């Protein structure tokens, strides 16, 4: 169940209320006249079955609510309502399979923003990855994977392709590229400083590293794991089951590969740079491809059977029939 909070100008209030009142997926509806100051008008609140939320939001957009007012969508984690139960039962499809595309798209734009927080997390994660490689510590590698913020931008690539939002695709690609370039560059500079004071040696980079050698030796399994992990990650994001994301973070070696690229650049070891760069490219391409395909499947599955024609305006009053 989702809760809609709609601020509408007074001239749009009646059509919005009529639209929601006529929809069997709406279990409760309330109007507070004059409660909205910006825009000047009414506040409309409704509970709607998740399976129908996308259709309801799209019809509200058709009325132009998003241009002259606002639509807020909030999850209802716990509810006790016979009307709500009946609304979900009447609505075709499954709530678990339904994707609220407005929510997913907004999250994709947020995750694609190149800001100080994103760059900070990326740099810190890459630094930890570089230390993990020097120490040959799998625990630190996992920590770097979990800390890395790149999956949101990778998932945004899939959203952009499915929704055909090319501006979003450019934003996500830019954030990924610059994020990794900045993180690798900063880590390389710090590794050079550590090399100068003798904290890191060439042997640390080129020596036997049984615990972390997989970072610079990609194979077919690197691509397969990236695909599986990204599919699970997208499912977690769209279904709000964020617990599954931790498995994604510790399955794909994007950040550790970036850390090893920085080490290779600092010591001039081309094999490390090439192998890790290839690992990074394989993981990112596999994740982007899997995210796109998963979202396409979710769109097809979540569409479910048609809901039929629903009126978009106030119902007509029935009068006596003429014979």
C-alpha positions in Angstrom: 0.0 0.0 0.0 1.2 3.5 -0.9 0.1 6.9 0.4 -0.4 9.8 -2.1 -0.1 13.3 -0.8 -1.2 15.7 -3.5 -1.2 19.5 -3.5 -3.3 20.9 -6.3 -4.6 24.3 -7.4 -8.3 24.8 -6.7 -9.3 24.4 -10.3 -7.7 20.9 -10.5 -9.0 19.7 -7.2 -12.4 18.3 -8.5 -10.9 16.4 -11.4 -8.2 14.9 -9.1 -10.7 13.8 -6.5 -13.0 12.4 -9.2 -10.2 10.4 -10.7 -9.2 8.9 -7.4 -12.8 8.3 -6.2 -13.5 6.3 -9.3 -10.5 4.0 -9.0 -11.2 0.7 -7.2 -7.5 0.5 -6.2 -7.9 3.6 -4.0 -8.9 2.5 -0.5 -9.2 5.8 1.3 -9.5 9.4 0.1 -9.5 12.7 2.0 -9.6 16.3 0.9 -8.6 19.3 3.0 -9.9 22.4 1.2 -7.6 25.4 1.2 -4.8 23.5 3.1 -2.3 24.0 0.3 -0.6 27.4 0.3 1.9 26.8 -2.5 0.2 26.1 -4.9 -2.9 27.9 -3.6 -5.5 25.2 -3.4 -6.4 21.9 -1.7 -4.5 19.0 -0.1 -5.7 15.6 -1.4 -4.6 12.4 0.4 -5.2 8.9 -0.8 -4.1 5.3 -0.1 -3.6 3.2 -3.2 -2.6 -0.4 -3.9 1.0 -0.6 -5.0 0.0 -2.6 -8.0 -2.0 0.3 -9.4 0.3 3.2 -8.2 2.0 3.6 -11.5 -1.2 3.8 -13.5 -2.8 6.3 -11.0 0.3 8.5 -11.0 0.4 8.5 -14.8 -3.2 9.6 -15.0 -2.6 12.4 -12.4 0.3 13.5 -14.6 -2.1 13.5 -17.6 -4.2 16.0 -15.7 -1.1 18.2 -15.3 -0.9 17.9 -11.5 2.9 17.6 -11.6 3.2 20.9 -13.5 0.9 23.1 -11.3 1.1 21.1 -8.1 3.0 18.2 -6.5 2.6 14.4 -6.0 4.3 12.8 -3.0 4.5 9.0 -2.8 5.2 7.4 0.6 5.2 3.7 1.5 2.7 2.6 4.1 4.7 0.0 6.1 1.8 -1.0 8.4 -1.9 -0.6 7.8 -5.1 -2.1 9.2 -8.0 -1.6 6.8 -10.6 -3.9 5.3 -11.0 -1.3 2.5 -7.3 -1.5 1.8 -7.4 -5.3 1.8 -10.3 -5.2 -0.7 -8.5 -2.7 -2.9 -5.4 -4.8 -3.1 -7.5 -7.9 -3.9 -9.4 -6.1 -6.7 -6.2 -4.8 -8.3 -4.5 -7.1 -10.8 -0.9 -8.1 -10.3 1.3 -8.5 -7.3 2.6 -5.7 -5.1 6.0 -7.4 -4.8 6.4 -7.4 -8.6 5.2 -3.9 -9.1 7.7 -1.1 -9.8 6.8 2.5 -8.9 8.7 4.0 -11.8 8.4 7.6 -10.5 10.2 6.5 -7.3 12.8 4.5 -9.2 13.5 7.3 -11.7 13.9 9.9 -8.9 16.3 7.7 -7.0 18.3 7.2 -10.2 18.7 10.9 -10.7 19.8 11.3 -7.0 22.4 8.5 -7.3 23.7 10.0 -10.5 24.6 13.3 -9.0 28.4 13.9 -8.8 28.7 15.6 -5.4 31.2 15.9 -2.6 29.6 13.0 -0.7 29.8 10.6 -3.7 33.4 11.5 -4.5 34.4 11.2 -0.8 33.0 7.7 -0.4 34.6 6.7 -3.7 38.0 8.0 -2.7 37.8 6.4 0.8 36.7 3.1 -0.6 39.5 3.1 -3.2 42.1 3.9 -0.5 40.9 1.0 1.7 41.1 -1.2 -1.4 44.6 -0.2 -2.0 45.6 -0.9 1.6 43.8 -4.3 1.4 45.9 -5.2 -1.6 49.1 -4.2 0.0 48.2 -6.3 3.1 46.6 -9.0 1.0 43.5 -8.8 3.3 40.2 -10.1 2.0 38.4 -8.6 5.0 39.6 -5.1 3.9 38.6 -5.8 0.3 35.1 -6.6 1.5 35.0 -3.4 3.5 36.1 -1.4 0.4 33.3 -3.1 -1.7 30.6 -2.3 0.9 31.8 1.4 1.2 31.8 2.0 -2.6 28.8 4.1 -3.8 29.0 3.3 -7.5 26.2 0.8 -7.8 23.5 3.5 -7.7 25.0 5.2 -10.7 25.3 1.8 -12.5 21.7 1.0 -11.8 20.8 4.5 -13.1 22.3 3.5 -16.5 19.7 0.7 -16.8 16.9 3.0 -15.7 17.9 5.5 -18.3 17.9 2.9 -21.1 14.5 1.5 -20.1 12.9 4.9 -19.7 14.8 6.4 -22.7 16.1 9.2 -20.5 19.4 10.0 -22.3 20.2 13.0 -20.0 20.1 10.6 -17.1 22.4 8.2 -19.0 24.9 11.0 -19.5 24.7 12.0 -15.9 25.3 8.5 -14.6 28.1 7.8 -17.0 29.8 11.1 -16.1 29.5 10.4 -12.4 30.9 6.9 -12.8 33.8 8.0 -15.0 34.8 11.1 -13.0 34.3 9.3 -9.7 36.7 6.5 -10.6 39.2 8.9 -12.2 39.3 11.1 -9.1 39.5 8.2 -6.7 42.3 6.5 -8.7 44.2 9.7 -9.0 44.1 10.6 -5.3 44.9 7.1 -4.3 47.9 7.0 -6.7 49.2 10.3 -5.2 49.0 8.9 -1.7 50.6 5.6 -2.7 53.5 7.6 -4.2 53.9 9.4 -0.8 53.8 6.0 1.0 56.4 4.7 -1.4 58.6 7.7 -0.8 58.6 7.0 3.0 59.0 3.2 2.5 55.6 2.2 3.7 54.8 0.4 0.4 57.3 -1.4 -1.8 57.3 -2.9 -5.2 57.2 -6.3 -3.7 53.9 -5.5 -2.0 52.4 -4.8 -5.4 54.0 -7.5 -7.6 54.6 -10.2 -5.0 52.5 -13.3 -4.3 49.0 -12.2 -3.1 46.8 -15.3 -2.9 44.0 -13.5 -1.1 43.6 -10.7 -3.6 45.0 -11.9 -6.9 41.5 -12.3 -8.3 41.3 -8.5 -8.5 43.7 -8.2 -11.5 43.0 -11.6 -13.2 39.5 -11.4 -14.7 37.9 -14.3 -16.3 34.4 -15.4 -17.5 33.2 -15.7 -13.9 33.9 -12.0 -13.3 31.3 -11.2 -16.0 28.8 -13.8 -14.8 29.0 -12.7 -11.2 28.6 -9.1 -12.2 25.4 -10.0 -14.1 23.9 -12.0 -11.3 24.8 -9.5 -8.6 23.5 -6.5 -10.6 20.2 -8.3 -11.2 19.8 -9.0 -7.5 20.8 -5.4 -6.8 18.2 -3.9 -9.1 15.5 -6.2 -7.6 16.5 -5.0 -4.1 16.2 -1.3 -5.2 12.9 -1.6 -6.9 11.3 -3.8 -4.3 12.7 -1.8 -1.4 14.4 -4.9 0.0 17.7 -3.1 0.6 19.1 -6.0 2.6 20.0 -7.7 -0.7 22.3 -4.8 -1.6 25.0 -5.9 0.8 25.4 -9.1 -1.2 25.9 -7.1 -4.4 28.5 -4.9 -2.8 30.7 -7.8 -1.7 30.3 -9.7 -5.0 31.6 -7.2 -7.6 35.2 -6.1 -7.5 34.9 -2.6 -9.0 36.4 -0.6 -6.2 39.2 -3.1 -5.5 40.1 -3.0 -9.2 40.3 0.8 -9.0 42.6 0.5 -6.0 44.9 -1.9 -7.8 45.0 0.4 -10.8 46.2 3.2 -8.6 48.9 0.9 -7.1 50.0 -0.2 -10.6 50.3 3.4 -11.8 52.3 4.5 -8.8 54.9 1.7 -9.3 54.7 1.6 -13.1 53.5 -2.0 -13.2 51.6 -2.3 -16.5 50.4 -5.8 -15.9 48.6 -4.7 -12.7 47.1 -1.7 -14.4 45.9 -3.6 -17.5 44.4 -6.6 -15.6 42.6 -4.4 -13.0 41.3 -2.0 -15.7 39.9 -5.0 -17.6 38.3 -6.3 -14.4 36.8 -2.9 -13.8 35.4 -2.7 -17.4 34.0 -6.2 -17.3 32.2 -5.6 -14.0 30.8 -2.3 -14.9 29.6 -3.5 -18.4 28.1 -6.6 -16.9 26.3 -4.7 -14.1 24.9 -2.1 -16.5 23.7 -4.8 -19.0 22.1 -6.9 -16.2 20.4 -3.8 -14.7 18.9 -2.9 -18.0 17.6 -6.4 -18.8 16.2 -6.9 -15.2 14.3 -3.6 -15.4 12.9 -4.6 -18.8 11.7 -7.9 -17.4 10.2 -6.1 -14.3 8.4 -3.7 -16.6 6.9 -6.6 -18.5 6.0 -8.6 -15.4 4.8 -5.7 -13.4 2.4 -4.5 -16.1 0.2 -7.5 -15.3 -3.3 -7.8 -16.8 -5.0 -4.7 -17.9 -7.1 -2.8 -15.4 -9.6 -1.8 -18.0 -11.0 1.6 -18.7 -11.2 3.9 -15.7 -12.9 7.3 -15.9 -10.6 10.3 -15.6 -13.3 12.7 -14.6 -16.3 12.9 -12.4 -18.9 10.1 -12.9 -22.0 11.1 -14.8 -25.2 11.2 -12.8 -27.7 8.6 -14.1 -31.1 9.9 -14.9 -34.4 8.3 -15.8 -34.2 6.5 -19.1 -36.3 7.6 -22.0 -38.4 5.0 -23.8 
